[in-house]
């Protein structure tokens, strides 16, 4: 097993391990929308440099100042927005932030770490960017706009408890 895979396995086994080194990531349109609608996109950008392909911003209509925008190379320009996200993350060797199972599966297949909006909210709690009260407000909004499975919600709650030291 190479070092990248060992690091990925460690992050998979300890959800907080990846938080310690999360400073940049490539984000897709679904997560941009979820973070924006849940009012913590601007908070995330205080700690994470968000990269995204130009096509993703066109899909979301969200203002650019939050993002490091990448115009794809000629070959990548023919790819869908989702494939451009994974390709950019692979090229920059950065984790992916997405809500899309297919994008997350492709990121995992490329040996990349990945997060969803719920994990980014947990990251903000971990970084003490939000209080538990603010976390709850953002969480309530996020859950109302996201379509998370019971498993994802349960995993998110486990991570929250681990951050708070009650797991």
Secondary structure, DSSP 8 states (H G I E B T S, - for coil): --HHHHHHHHHHH-TTHHHHH--EEEE-HHHHHHHHHTT-HHHHTTT-EEEEEHHHHHHH---GGGEEEE---HHHHTS-HHHHHHHHHHHHT-EEE-S-HHHHHHHHHTT--EE-HHHHHHHHHHTTSS-HHHHHHHHHHHHHH----HHHHHHHHHHHHHHHT--
